[in-house]
Amino acid sequence: ADVFVCPSIYEPLGIVNLEAMACSTAVVASDVGGIPEVVVDGETGTLVHYDENDTRAFEADLAAAVNAMVADRERAAAFGRAGRDRAVDKFSWLEIARQTADVYRSLI
């Protein structure tokens, strides 16, 4: 896939975005919940602002972001590579285990 689209209006973390990033796929996603912790706007994908009071703007902005990503394959590929690196470096099971152990050590 050239781009993964996640138009969620509620997403605690957004593991599905991590899965796409792990596959070196650029992401276009809403900026809700935990998605901005996973997707770095302008680096691993594009985040689109969601405003529940202006859903038409969200729809238009999401479509524009997808079209822009599809039109610029080099940019999409660069986002995909950066996304893969971020998924491996920051969200691998080994890294999450290390972070969890660090929290426990800090409490002792």
C-alpha positions in Angstrom: 0.0 0.0 0.0 1.1 3.5 -0.7 -0.8 5.1 2.2 -2.8 3.9 5.2 -5.8 6.1 6.2 -7.1 6.2 9.8 -10.1 8.6 10.0 -10.9 7.7 13.7 -12.7 10.1 15.8 -11.7 8.2 19.0 -8.5 6.2 19.3 -6.8 5.5 22.7 -3.4 4.6 21.1 -3.8 3.6 17.5 -2.0 0.3 17.2 -3.4 0.0 13.7 -1.2 3.0 12.7 1.8 1.2 14.2 1.0 -1.8 12.2 1.0 0.2 9.0 4.2 2.0 10.0 5.9 -1.3 10.7 5.1 -2.2 7.1 6.8 1.0 5.9 3.5 2.5 4.9 2.9 6.3 5.2 -0.1 7.2 7.4 -2.8 9.8 7.1 -4.7 9.9 10.3 -6.9 12.1 12.5 -5.2 13.9 15.4 -7.3 12.4 18.1 -6.5 10.4 21.2 -3.2 8.6 21.2 -2.6 8.8 17.5 -0.2 11.8 17.7 1.9 9.7 20.1 2.4 7.2 17.3 2.3 9.2 14.1 4.6 12.2 13.9 3.0 14.8 11.7 5.3 15.7 8.7 7.7 12.8 9.6 5.9 9.5 9.5 2.6 10.7 8.1 0.1 13.5 8.1 -2.3 14.3 10.9 -5.6 15.9 10.1 -7.4 17.9 12.8 -10.7 16.6 13.8 -13.3 19.0 15.2 -16.7 17.5 16.1 -18.3 20.8 15.4 -17.0 20.9 11.8 -16.9 17.4 10.4 -17.2 18.6 6.8 -13.9 20.4 7.1 -12.4 17.2 8.5 -13.7 15.2 5.6 -12.3 17.7 3.1 -8.9 18.0 4.9 -8.6 14.2 5.1 -9.3 13.8 1.4 -6.8 16.5 0.5 -4.2 14.9 2.7 -4.7 11.5 1.1 -4.6 13.0 -2.4 -1.4 14.8 -1.5 0.2 11.7 -0.2 -0.8 9.6 -3.3 0.4 12.4 -5.6 3.9 12.5 -4.0 5.2 8.9 -4.0 8.7 10.0 -2.9 7.3 11.8 0.2 5.1 8.8 1.0 8.1 6.5 0.7 10.1 8.7 3.0 7.3 8.8 5.5 7.0 5.0 5.2 10.7 4.5 6.0 10.6 6.9 8.9 7.5 5.2 10.2 9.2 1.8 10.1 12.2 3.2 12.0 9.9 4.8 14.6 7.8 1.6 15.0 10.9 -0.5 15.6 12.8 2.0 17.7 10.0 3.3 20.0 7.3 0.6 20.0 9.0 -2.8 19.7 8.2 -5.3 22.5 11.8 -5.0 23.7 11.5 -1.2 24.0 8.1 -1.3 25.7 9.5 -3.9 28.2 12.5 -1.7 28.8 10.3 1.3 29.5 8.0 -0.7 31.8 11.1 -2.1 33.7 12.4 1.5 34.1 9.1 2.6 35.6 9.2 -0.3 38.1 12.8 0.5 39.0 12.0 4.2 39.6 9.4 3.1 42.2 11.8 0.9 44.2 
